[in-house]
Amino acid sequence: MALLYPRLLAGQAKSLHQQYREMSPRDLIAHVAYRHESAVYVATGGDRITERQLRELRARVLHIAEHAGFPEESSRAARARFDLELAALLHAEMDLMPAEAASGDIWAFLALVLLPDVAYWRYPRPPGDRVVASDLTRHVFGRLWWRAHLVRDTSAAEPYAALGILGEAAFDQIYARRKSLGGSPHLVRNILLAWTAVDLQGLPERDTLRDFLKRLLRLAPFVIFEALDDAELQAELRTVAEESVAALRPDEAQQPEPGPTPMIGPAPTPETRPASGPTPSQAAGPASLSPTPRLSSLELCAGAGGLALGLEYAGFTPALLIDNRQIALDTLRLNRPDWRLSAEDLGVLVPGTLAGDPALLELDLIAGGLPRLKASAAVGRERGNDHELTVFHATLDLTRVLRPRALLIENVPDLVTSETYAPLREHVERTMYEIGYSAFWFVLNAAHYGVPQDRRQGILVAFRSPVAASAFRVPPPSPEPPMSVGQALGPSMAARGWPRAAEWAAQATDVAPTLVGGSWDRGGADLGPTGSKRAWARIGVDGGTVANEVPGPDFEWNPSIGRDGMMALTVEQAAMLQGFPKDWAFAGRKTARYRQVGNASPPPVGEALGRAISAALTVS
């Protein structure tokens, strides 16, 4: 049976990181421990690892580290060898199931309790995600286990030999796309095998690999990689790799043929697109696709940063973020102190005042999760009598003035589907056409993009270039089944030792109802309207309030007696249901923090949209 490791939860992990960050590896030896008073375990699924086993694991890791120079400063080559050896050791010796290894809290325990001296030797004065485990693609130990898991070939004489094919930065390009590419060991192993046969002929490996992976991402909706045997998959991957190499040789690159100019109107969705669809070769894009630098964006009504964070994951760097609520700007500063912020109210902003800002002269994208439009305001096109509608019109005005390559607006799904909003859609389409943009409308459900919540979003995307417009594809839903509330929140429910957390999680098999932030002007925090509260009650959660902390060991769960027998969710748990990373902090008191979470756009949806927009802009 697999082993269960202690979990060090985010709050305590961050505290230890602040304490350890300036310490030397020698100083941290005194802080090594084999248990921590705040560490927890999941209730079932294996045997708890013993202290003896933890001591043995530490000894093996130390042996590898000492050969690489620990505790003294070591060379880059020595650290690279350390990573490869440690990746194989962790995967072979820890006896972890993938579901357990997906918990960042386990890796936080290793980095901050069992092996802090090694962790802070490998990354002196590290940023939080290297040790707190908010992002497993960057964690000092977690990233190595997953790298080994994805490349291991049990049929080979040396199962982990493929670890040496790519360097960390190049491999991370695959793992960062783990939901569509990097989550499949079968595909990853074959990508690495195909890559060894590529003749780069002087081309930079990292740029060529990035181009290769972009092409695979475009093929993913049309080719079921897992259904191909090794020979078929190798042939497919080699063809795509050769296209990348040919495209990046300046003397051989060909210009893409312009596609037909799309008509303004609704874009085909995954449900309505004809079954024949584009062929895989068309989906992969033209042969001249080349790598691009990070793209620039202007973020309107930035709020807690959900859309901006998702776009950041997709390769966009915000030149400016605008929001008229100070609490939202405080949240953005907490998480991204280097982002440039402005406390403007779009309802009164004169668009021309931004035209003189050098950072906004050649924007790739204007994006905004705009305030939710009321149906009563949508029937008219005049601004001034409704703040939400005024902000919507201001966004179109900014597009006219700043001329970004693309526009992205997220709002209520009825904006796309309801006849009530038809006059506004017609006005938008006419405005876009007059200023030379091609516009598309569609609806996405966040549950189809890795968010454990039934959250439908109305989307408007517009492109200045006809080539980009013709290349744009609505992000395809994830092939993975939606994550349930129990899967998303089960570990956090057990954080304070509630013994029935696993039982609760096992019966919470649906995605969450739509979280609603509510009005900033009145009322406390709750999870939404009456229908949402009833849905929460069916899985034993009190949707009428927001808790300060998760259930403790003495909590008596008995939904049959009403709200007194149900637990409430915390702000942090609501943020998980929105797809925020665990280390994303929210400023303010509880109600203000929940308002920001509930009104946010889920980052994974922003990432999916950003990648689709980036792919279209790349060919224009």
C-alpha positions as CSV (number, residue, x, y, z in Angstrom):
1,M,0.0,0.0,0.0
2,A,1.2,3.5,-0.8
3,L,2.5,5.8,2.0
4,L,0.8,8.9,3.3
5,Y,3.0,11.8,4.1
6,P,2.5,14.7,6.5
7,R,0.9,17.8,5.0
8,L,2.1,21.3,6.1
9,L,-0.7,23.7,5.2
10,A,-0.2,26.9,3.5
11,G,-0.5,29.3,6.4
12,Q,2.2,27.5,8.5
13,A,4.3,26.9,5.4
14,K,4.4,30.6,4.6
15,S,5.3,31.5,8.2
16,L,8.2,29.1,8.2
17,H,9.4,30.3,4.8
18,Q,9.5,33.9,6.2
19,Q,11.5,32.7,9.1
20,Y,14.0,30.6,7.1
21,R,14.5,32.7,4.0
22,E,17.6,34.6,5.3
23,M,19.1,31.6,7.0
24,S,22.1,29.6,5.7
25,P,21.9,25.9,5.1
26,R,24.1,25.3,8.1
27,D,21.8,27.3,10.3
28,L,18.8,25.4,9.0
29,I,20.2,22.0,10.1
30,A,19.1,22.9,13.6
31,H,15.5,23.3,12.3
32,V,15.3,19.8,10.7
33,A,12.4,17.8,12.2
34,Y,10.4,14.6,11.5
35,R,7.1,15.9,12.6
36,H,5.4,19.2,13.0
37,E,2.6,20.1,15.4
38,S,0.4,21.6,12.7
39,A,1.0,18.8,10.1
40,V,-2.0,16.7,9.1
41,Y,-2.7,13.5,7.1
42,V,-5.5,12.5,4.8
43,A,-7.8,10.1,6.5
44,T,-7.5,7.1,4.2
45,G,-5.6,5.8,1.2
46,G,-2.5,4.2,2.6
47,D,-0.2,3.8,5.7
48,R,1.3,6.8,7.4
49,I,5.0,7.0,6.9
50,T,7.0,6.3,10.0
51,E,9.7,8.5,11.6
52,R,12.2,5.8,10.7
53,Q,11.3,5.9,7.1
54,L,11.5,9.8,7.1
55,R,15.0,9.5,8.6
56,E,16.0,7.1,5.9
57,L,14.7,9.3,3.1
58,R,16.5,12.3,4.6
59,A,19.7,10.4,4.7
60,R,19.5,9.3,1.1
61,V,18.7,12.9,0.0
62,L,21.7,14.2,2.0
63,H,24.0,11.7,0.4
64,I,23.1,13.0,-3.1
65,A,23.3,16.6,-1.9
66,E,26.8,16.2,-0.3
67,H,28.1,14.7,-3.6
68,A,26.9,18.0,-5.2
69,G,28.7,20.2,-2.7
70,F,26.2,20.6,0.1
71,P,26.3,22.6,2.4
72,E,28.7,24.8,0.5
73,E,27.9,26.7,-2.7
74,S,28.1,24.5,-5.7
75,S,28.4,24.8,-9.5
76,R,25.5,25.0,-11.9
77,A,26.6,21.6,-13.4
78,A,26.7,20.0,-9.9
79,R,23.2,21.3,-9.1
80,A,21.9,19.9,-12.4
81,R,23.3,16.5,-11.6
82,F,21.8,16.7,-8.1
83,D,18.3,17.4,-9.6
84,L,18.5,14.4,-12.0
85,E,19.7,12.0,-9.3
86,L,17.2,13.3,-6.7
87,A,14.3,13.1,-9.2
88,A,14.9,9.4,-9.7
89,L,15.4,8.8,-6.0
90,L,12.2,10.6,-4.9
91,H,10.1,8.8,-7.4
92,A,11.6,5.4,-6.8
93,E,11.8,5.5,-3.0
94,M,8.9,7.7,-1.7
95,D,6.1,5.2,-2.6
96,L,3.7,8.0,-3.5
97,M,0.5,7.7,-5.5
98,P,0.1,10.4,-8.1
99,A,-3.0,11.7,-6.3
100,E,-1.0,12.1,-3.1
101,A,1.9,13.7,-5.0
102,A,-0.4,16.3,-6.4
103,S,-0.8,17.8,-2.9
104,G,1.6,20.7,-2.6
105,D,1.2,20.5,1.2
106,I,3.3,17.2,1.2
107,W,6.1,18.9,-0.6
108,A,5.9,21.9,1.7
109,F,6.5,19.5,4.6
110,L,9.6,18.1,2.9
111,A,11.0,21.5,2.1
112,L,10.3,23.2,5.4
113,V,10.4,20.5,8.0
114,L,12.3,17.4,6.8
115,L,14.9,19.0,4.4
116,P,14.9,22.8,4.9
117,D,18.7,22.8,4.8
118,V,18.8,21.1,1.4
119,A,15.9,23.1,0.0
120,Y,17.5,26.5,0.9
121,W,20.9,25.3,-0.3
122,R,19.5,24.3,-3.7
123,Y,17.7,27.7,-4.0
124,P,19.3,30.3,-1.7
125,R,16.7,32.9,-0.6
126,P,14.0,31.3,-2.7
127,P,10.7,32.8,-3.8
128,G,7.8,31.2,-1.9
129,D,6.7,28.8,-4.7
130,R,10.1,27.0,-4.5
131,V,9.3,25.7,-1.0
132,V,5.7,26.5,-0.1
133,A,4.5,24.4,-3.1
134,S,1.9,26.8,-4.5
135,D,3.1,25.7,-7.9
136,L,4.4,22.2,-8.3
137,T,6.2,23.0,-11.6
138,R,8.6,25.1,-9.5
139,H,8.8,23.4,-6.2
140,V,12.4,22.3,-5.2
141,F,11.3,18.7,-4.7
142,G,7.8,18.3,-6.1
143,R,8.8,19.3,-9.6
144,L,11.5,16.6,-9.6
145,W,9.1,13.8,-8.5
146,W,6.6,14.7,-11.3
147,R,9.4,15.0,-13.9
148,A,10.5,11.5,-13.0
149,H,7.0,10.2,-13.0
150,L,6.3,11.5,-16.5
151,V,9.5,10.1,-18.1
152,R,9.9,6.7,-16.3
153,D,10.0,3.8,-18.7
154,T,9.6,0.5,-16.8
155,S,10.6,-1.5,-19.9
156,A,14.0,0.2,-20.2
157,A,17.2,-1.0,-18.5
158,E,17.5,2.5,-16.9
159,P,13.9,3.5,-16.2
160,Y,14.8,7.2,-15.6
161,A,17.3,7.6,-18.4
162,A,15.0,10.1,-20.2
163,L,15.5,12.6,-17.4
164,G,18.7,13.8,-19.1
165,I,17.1,14.5,-22.5
166,L,16.0,18.1,-21.7
167,G,17.2,20.7,-19.2
168,E,14.9,22.0,-16.5
169,A,13.8,25.1,-18.4
170,A,13.0,23.1,-21.5
171,F,11.2,20.3,-19.7
172,D,9.1,22.9,-17.8
173,Q,7.6,23.9,-21.1
174,I,6.1,20.5,-21.3
175,Y,5.1,20.2,-17.7
176,A,3.5,23.7,-17.6
177,R,1.1,22.4,-20.2
178,R,0.3,19.4,-18.0
179,K,-3.4,19.5,-18.4
180,S,-3.3,19.1,-22.2
181,L,0.2,17.6,-22.8
182,G,2.3,17.1,-19.6
183,G,-0.4,15.1,-17.8
184,S,0.2,12.1,-19.9
185,P,3.3,10.0,-19.2
186,H,2.7,8.1,-22.5
187,L,2.7,11.3,-24.5
188,V,5.6,12.9,-22.5
189,R,7.9,9.8,-23.0
190,N,7.2,9.8,-26.7
191,I,7.8,13.6,-27.0
192,L,11.2,13.1,-25.4
193,L,12.0,10.2,-27.7
194,A,11.0,12.1,-30.7
195,W,13.0,15.1,-29.6
196,T,16.2,13.1,-29.5
197,A,15.8,12.5,-33.2
198,V,15.4,16.1,-34.1
199,D,18.3,17.7,-36.0
200,L,18.2,21.3,-34.8
201,Q,21.2,22.4,-37.0
202,G,22.1,25.3,-34.8
203,L,18.6,26.4,-33.9
204,P,18.1,27.3,-30.2
205,E,16.6,24.2,-28.5
206,R,14.3,26.1,-26.1
207,D,12.7,28.3,-28.9
208,T,12.3,25.3,-31.2
209,L,10.7,23.2,-28.4
210,R,8.3,26.1,-27.6
211,D,7.2,26.2,-31.3
212,F,6.9,22.3,-31.3
213,L,4.7,22.4,-28.2
214,K,2.5,25.1,-29.6
215,R,1.8,23.0,-32.6
216,L,1.0,20.0,-30.4
217,L,-1.4,22.1,-28.4
218,R,-3.3,23.0,-31.6
219,L,-3.5,19.3,-32.6
220,A,-4.7,18.2,-29.1
221,P,-8.4,18.9,-29.7
222,F,-8.3,16.8,-32.9
223,V,-5.9,13.9,-32.2
224,I,-6.4,11.5,-29.3
225,F,-2.7,11.0,-28.5
226,E,-3.5,8.3,-25.9
227,A,-5.2,6.2,-28.6
228,L,-2.1,6.0,-30.8
229,D,0.5,3.2,-30.2
230,D,4.1,4.2,-29.8
231,A,5.0,3.8,-33.5
232,E,2.0,5.9,-34.7
233,L,2.6,8.5,-32.0
234,Q,6.3,8.8,-32.8
235,A,5.6,9.3,-36.5
236,E,3.0,12.1,-35.7
237,L,5.4,13.8,-33.3
238,R,8.4,13.6,-35.7
239,T,6.3,15.2,-38.4
240,V,5.3,18.1,-36.1
241,A,8.9,18.5,-34.9
242,E,10.2,18.7,-38.5
243,E,7.6,21.4,-39.3
244,S,8.9,23.4,-36.3
245,V,12.5,23.1,-37.5
246,A,11.7,24.0,-41.0
247,A,9.6,27.0,-39.9
248,L,12.4,28.4,-37.8
249,R,15.0,28.4,-40.6
250,P,14.7,31.8,-42.1
251,D,15.7,30.7,-45.6
252,E,13.0,28.0,-45.6
253,A,10.2,29.7,-43.8
254,Q,7.1,30.3,-45.8
255,Q,4.5,33.0,-45.3
256,P,1.1,31.8,-44.3
257,E,-1.7,32.0,-46.8
258,P,-4.4,34.4,-45.6
259,G,-7.6,32.7,-44.6
260,P,-11.1,33.9,-45.4
261,T,-12.2,37.1,-43.6
262,P,-14.7,35.9,-40.9
263,M,-18.1,37.4,-40.7
264,I,-19.0,39.4,-37.6
265,G,-21.2,37.3,-35.4
266,P,-21.2,34.3,-33.2
267,A,-18.1,32.1,-33.4
268,P,-18.7,28.3,-33.6
269,T,-18.5,26.8,-30.2
270,P,-17.3,23.2,-29.4
271,E,-20.9,22.2,-29.4
272,T,-22.0,24.0,-32.7
273,R,-18.9,23.6,-34.8
274,P,-19.5,21.2,-37.7
275,A,-18.5,17.6,-37.0
276,S,-15.9,17.7,-39.8
277,G,-14.1,20.7,-38.3
278,P,-10.7,21.7,-39.4
279,T,-8.2,19.0,-40.2
280,P,-5.3,18.4,-37.7
281,S,-2.9,20.0,-40.1
282,Q,-5.1,23.1,-40.3
283,A,-5.5,23.2,-36.6
284,A,-1.7,23.1,-36.1
285,G,-1.4,26.4,-37.9
286,P,0.8,27.4,-40.8
287,A,4.3,26.1,-41.2
288,S,5.9,29.5,-40.6
289,L,4.6,29.7,-37.0
290,S,7.5,31.0,-34.9
291,P,8.1,31.6,-31.2
292,T,7.0,35.0,-29.9
293,P,8.0,37.0,-26.8
294,R,5.5,37.6,-24.1
295,L,2.6,39.7,-25.2
296,S,1.4,42.9,-23.6
297,S,-2.1,43.6,-22.2
298,L,-4.2,46.3,-20.6
299,E,-6.4,44.9,-17.8
300,L,-9.7,46.7,-17.1
301,C,-11.8,46.2,-14.0
302,A,-8.9,44.0,-12.8
303,G,-10.6,43.1,-9.4
304,A,-8.7,40.4,-7.5
305,G,-6.6,39.6,-10.6
306,G,-8.2,36.3,-11.7
307,L,-8.3,37.1,-15.4
308,A,-4.9,38.9,-15.3
309,L,-3.4,35.9,-13.6
310,G,-4.8,33.5,-16.1
311,L,-3.5,35.7,-19.0
312,E,-0.1,35.8,-17.2
313,Y,0.0,32.0,-17.3
314,A,-0.8,32.2,-21.0
315,G,2.1,34.5,-21.8
316,F,0.7,38.0,-21.3
317,T,2.4,40.7,-19.3
318,P,0.1,43.5,-18.1
319,A,1.3,47.0,-19.1
320,L,-1.3,48.5,-16.8
321,L,-4.2,47.2,-14.6
322,I,-7.1,49.5,-13.8
323,D,-9.7,49.2,-11.0
324,N,-11.6,51.8,-9.0
325,R,-11.7,49.8,-5.8
326,Q,-8.8,50.3,-3.4
327,I,-9.2,46.9,-1.9
328,A,-8.7,45.3,-5.3
329,L,-5.5,47.3,-5.9
330,D,-4.3,46.2,-2.4
331,T,-4.9,42.6,-3.4
332,L,-3.0,43.0,-6.6
333,R,0.0,44.6,-4.8
334,L,0.1,41.8,-2.3
335,N,0.5,39.2,-5.0
336,R,2.3,41.0,-7.9
337,P,4.1,44.1,-6.4
338,D,5.7,44.7,-9.8
339,W,2.4,45.2,-11.7
340,R,1.6,48.8,-12.6
341,L,-1.8,49.8,-11.2
342,S,-4.2,52.7,-11.7
343,A,-7.2,53.6,-9.6
344,E,-9.3,54.9,-12.4
345,D,-13.1,54.7,-12.7
346,L,-13.8,53.7,-16.3
347,G,-17.2,55.4,-16.0
348,V,-15.6,58.8,-16.0
349,L,-12.3,58.1,-17.7
350,V,-11.5,60.0,-20.9
351,P,-10.0,57.4,-23.2
352,G,-7.6,59.9,-24.8
353,T,-5.8,60.3,-21.5
354,L,-4.3,56.8,-21.9
355,A,-3.3,57.4,-25.6
356,G,-0.1,59.2,-24.5
357,D,1.1,56.4,-22.3
358,P,4.1,54.8,-24.2
359,A,3.4,51.4,-22.6
360,L,0.0,51.3,-24.2
361,L,0.9,52.3,-27.7
362,E,1.4,48.8,-29.2
363,L,-0.9,46.6,-27.0
364,D,-1.5,43.0,-28.0
365,L,-4.7,42.8,-25.9
366,I,-7.2,44.8,-23.9
367,A,-9.0,42.5,-21.5
368,G,-11.6,42.9,-18.8
369,G,-14.0,41.0,-16.6
370,L,-16.5,43.9,-16.7
371,P,-19.2,44.6,-14.1
372,R,-22.2,42.3,-14.7
373,L,-24.6,44.0,-17.1
374,K,-28.2,44.2,-16.0
375,A,-30.8,43.1,-18.5
376,S,-32.8,46.3,-18.0
377,A,-29.8,48.3,-19.1
378,A,-29.0,46.2,-22.1
379,V,-32.0,47.1,-24.1
380,G,-30.7,50.6,-24.6
381,R,-27.4,51.8,-25.9
382,E,-27.1,55.1,-24.2
383,R,-24.5,55.4,-21.4
384,G,-24.8,57.5,-18.3
385,N,-28.0,56.0,-16.8
386,D,-26.3,52.7,-15.8
387,H,-22.7,52.4,-14.5
388,E,-22.2,48.9,-15.8
389,L,-23.3,49.9,-19.3
390,T,-21.1,53.0,-19.2
391,V,-18.1,50.9,-18.3
392,F,-18.9,48.5,-21.2
393,H,-19.0,51.4,-23.7
394,A,-15.8,52.9,-22.2
395,T,-14.1,49.6,-23.0
396,L,-15.2,49.9,-26.7
397,D,-13.9,53.5,-26.7
398,L,-10.5,52.5,-25.4
399,T,-10.3,49.8,-28.1
400,R,-11.0,52.5,-30.7
401,V,-8.3,54.8,-29.3
402,L,-5.6,52.3,-28.4
403,R,-6.1,49.9,-31.3
404,P,-4.9,46.7,-29.6
405,R,-4.4,43.6,-31.7
406,A,-7.2,41.9,-29.7
407,L,-10.0,42.6,-27.3
408,L,-11.4,40.2,-24.6
409,I,-14.5,40.9,-22.5
410,E,-16.0,38.5,-20.0
411,N,-19.5,39.1,-18.6
412,V,-22.8,37.3,-18.0
413,P,-23.7,34.4,-20.4
414,D,-27.0,36.1,-21.3
415,L,-25.0,38.8,-23.0
416,V,-24.3,36.1,-25.7
417,T,-27.5,34.0,-25.7
418,S,-30.4,36.2,-24.6
419,E,-32.7,38.1,-26.9
420,T,-32.9,40.8,-24.2
421,Y,-29.3,41.7,-25.0
422,A,-29.7,41.6,-28.8
423,P,-29.7,45.4,-29.2
424,L,-26.4,45.6,-27.3
425,R,-24.8,42.8,-29.3
426,E,-25.9,44.5,-32.5
427,H,-24.4,47.8,-31.3
428,V,-21.1,46.1,-30.4
429,E,-20.8,44.3,-33.7
430,R,-21.5,47.5,-35.7
431,T,-18.9,49.4,-33.6
432,M,-16.3,46.7,-34.0
433,Y,-16.9,46.5,-37.7
434,E,-16.6,50.3,-38.1
435,I,-13.2,50.4,-36.4
436,G,-11.9,47.4,-38.3
437,Y,-12.3,44.5,-35.9
438,S,-13.9,41.0,-36.3
439,A,-15.9,40.0,-33.3
440,F,-16.9,36.6,-31.9
441,W,-19.4,35.7,-29.2
442,F,-19.5,32.4,-27.2
443,V,-20.2,30.9,-23.8
444,L,-17.7,28.9,-21.7
445,N,-18.4,26.9,-18.6
446,A,-15.4,27.1,-16.1
447,A,-16.1,23.5,-15.1
448,H,-14.8,22.4,-18.5
449,Y,-11.4,24.1,-17.9
450,G,-10.3,22.7,-14.6
451,V,-12.4,24.8,-12.3
452,P,-14.6,22.8,-9.8
453,Q,-17.6,25.1,-10.3
454,D,-20.6,25.3,-12.7
455,R,-19.8,28.9,-13.8
456,R,-21.0,29.9,-17.3
457,Q,-19.3,33.0,-18.7
458,G,-20.3,35.1,-21.7
459,I,-17.2,36.0,-23.8
460,L,-16.6,38.6,-26.5
461,V,-13.3,38.3,-28.5
462,A,-12.4,40.6,-31.3
463,F,-9.3,40.8,-33.6
464,R,-7.9,43.6,-35.6
465,S,-6.2,41.3,-38.1
466,P,-8.4,39.2,-40.4
467,V,-5.6,36.5,-40.4
468,A,-5.8,36.3,-36.6
469,A,-9.5,36.2,-36.7
470,S,-9.6,33.3,-39.1
471,A,-7.0,31.4,-37.0
472,F,-8.9,31.9,-33.7
473,R,-10.5,28.8,-32.2
474,V,-12.7,28.7,-29.1
475,P,-10.7,26.9,-26.4
476,P,-11.7,23.2,-26.4
477,P,-12.9,21.8,-23.1
478,S,-10.5,19.7,-21.1
479,P,-10.7,16.0,-21.9
480,E,-10.5,15.3,-18.1
481,P,-13.8,15.0,-16.2
482,P,-14.7,18.1,-14.1
483,M,-13.2,18.2,-10.6
484,S,-15.8,17.7,-7.9
485,V,-16.3,19.8,-4.7
486,G,-15.1,16.9,-2.7
487,Q,-11.9,16.4,-4.7
488,A,-11.2,20.2,-4.5
489,L,-11.9,20.8,-0.9
490,G,-11.4,17.4,0.8
491,P,-7.8,17.9,2.0
492,S,-8.6,21.4,3.3
493,M,-11.6,20.1,5.3
494,A,-9.2,17.8,7.1
495,A,-6.7,20.5,7.8
496,R,-7.7,21.0,11.5
497,G,-8.3,17.3,12.2
498,W,-12.0,16.9,11.3
499,P,-12.3,13.1,11.3
500,R,-15.2,13.0,8.8
501,A,-13.6,15.1,6.1
502,A,-13.1,12.0,3.8
503,E,-16.7,10.9,4.4
504,W,-17.9,14.4,3.5
505,A,-15.7,14.6,0.4
506,A,-16.8,11.2,-0.8
507,Q,-20.5,12.4,-1.0
508,A,-19.6,15.8,-2.5
509,T,-19.4,14.4,-6.1
510,D,-20.7,17.4,-8.1
511,V,-19.1,20.6,-9.1
512,A,-19.9,23.6,-7.0
513,P,-22.8,25.9,-7.9
514,T,-21.8,29.3,-9.2
515,L,-20.2,31.5,-6.5
516,V,-21.7,35.0,-6.4
517,G,-19.8,37.9,-4.9
518,G,-22.9,39.9,-4.2
519,S,-23.3,43.7,-3.8
520,W,-20.5,45.8,-2.4
521,D,-23.0,48.1,-0.9
522,R,-25.0,45.8,1.4
523,G,-25.2,42.5,3.1
524,G,-22.7,40.0,4.4
525,A,-20.9,37.2,2.6
526,D,-22.7,34.1,1.5
527,L,-22.4,31.6,-1.4
528,G,-25.2,32.9,-3.6
529,P,-28.9,33.0,-4.1
530,T,-31.5,30.6,-2.7
531,G,-31.0,28.0,-5.4
532,S,-27.3,27.9,-4.7
533,K,-27.8,27.6,-1.0
534,R,-30.1,24.6,-1.6
535,A,-27.5,23.0,-3.7
536,W,-24.9,23.5,-1.0
537,A,-27.2,22.1,1.6
538,R,-27.6,18.9,-0.4
539,I,-23.9,18.1,0.3
540,G,-24.0,19.3,3.9
541,V,-22.6,22.8,3.5
542,D,-24.2,26.0,4.9
543,G,-24.3,28.4,1.9
544,G,-25.7,31.2,4.0
545,T,-22.5,32.4,5.5
546,V,-18.7,32.2,5.1
547,A,-16.6,30.7,7.8
548,N,-13.4,31.9,9.5
549,E,-11.9,28.5,9.6
550,V,-12.5,24.9,8.5
551,P,-14.1,22.3,10.8
552,G,-12.1,21.2,13.9
553,P,-11.9,17.7,15.4
554,D,-15.0,18.2,17.5
555,F,-17.3,19.5,14.8
556,E,-20.6,17.4,14.7
557,W,-21.7,17.2,11.1
558,N,-25.5,16.5,10.9
559,P,-27.2,18.2,8.0
560,S,-30.6,16.8,9.0
561,I,-30.9,19.3,11.8
562,G,-30.3,22.3,9.5
563,R,-27.7,25.0,9.3
564,D,-26.4,24.2,12.8
565,G,-25.3,20.8,11.6
566,M,-23.5,22.0,8.5
567,M,-20.1,23.5,8.0
568,A,-19.5,26.7,6.0
569,L,-16.7,27.3,3.5
570,T,-13.9,29.7,4.2
571,V,-12.7,32.5,1.8
572,E,-9.7,30.3,1.0
573,Q,-11.9,27.4,0.0
574,A,-14.1,29.6,-2.1
575,A,-10.9,30.8,-3.9
576,M,-10.0,27.1,-4.6
577,L,-13.4,26.7,-6.2
578,Q,-12.5,29.7,-8.4
579,G,-9.2,28.1,-9.5
580,F,-6.9,30.5,-7.7
581,P,-3.5,29.2,-6.5
582,K,-3.2,28.5,-2.8
583,D,-0.8,31.3,-2.3
584,W,-2.9,34.1,-3.8
585,A,-3.7,36.5,-1.0
586,F,-6.8,38.7,-0.7
587,A,-6.7,42.0,1.1
588,G,-9.3,43.2,3.6
589,R,-11.7,41.7,6.1
590,K,-13.6,38.5,5.5
591,T,-16.6,40.0,3.7
592,A,-14.4,42.2,1.4
593,R,-12.1,39.2,0.7
594,Y,-15.1,37.0,-0.2
595,R,-16.6,39.7,-2.4
596,Q,-13.3,39.8,-4.4
597,V,-13.3,36.0,-4.8
598,G,-16.9,35.7,-5.8
599,N,-16.7,38.4,-8.4
600,A,-13.5,37.2,-9.9
601,S,-13.0,35.5,-13.2
602,P,-11.4,32.0,-12.7
603,P,-7.7,32.1,-13.6
604,P,-7.8,28.7,-15.5
605,V,-10.5,30.1,-17.9
606,G,-8.4,33.2,-18.4
607,E,-5.4,31.0,-19.2
608,A,-7.4,29.0,-21.8
609,L,-8.7,32.1,-23.4
610,G,-5.2,33.7,-23.3
611,R,-3.6,30.7,-25.0
612,A,-6.3,30.7,-27.7
613,I,-5.9,34.4,-28.4
614,S,-2.1,34.1,-28.3
615,A,-2.2,31.3,-30.8
616,A,-4.3,33.4,-33.2
617,L,-2.0,36.4,-32.8
618,T,1.0,34.3,-33.5
619,V,0.0,33.7,-37.1
620,S,-1.0,37.3,-37.9
